[in-house]
Amino acid sequence: MHAAIEDGEEDAIPAALALLWADQYLDTLWRLEAHLGRHAAQSSPRTASPQVIPASA
């Protein structure tokens, strides 16, 4: 973005903004996924240890 402005490439500014916004959007989705994952892990029931069934003698 800065390079497009500094170089005076006005045609490149919309593409640079789109790239910046896409990067920020994906970062926000990544943080939201991590946040929801923590809540899902906290609210899910804890699974018990698997029970060992003794063999018949």
HUPE-V843789 format. One record per run of one state. SS is the DSSP state (@ for helix, = for strand, . for the rest). FROM is the first residue (numbers start at 0). TO is the last residue. Records with the same first field share a line. If there is no record, write none. Layout:
# HUPE-V843789
SS = FROM-TO ; FROM-TO
This chain:
# HUPE-V843789
. = 0-0 ; 6-8 ; 43-56
@ = 1-5 ; 9-42
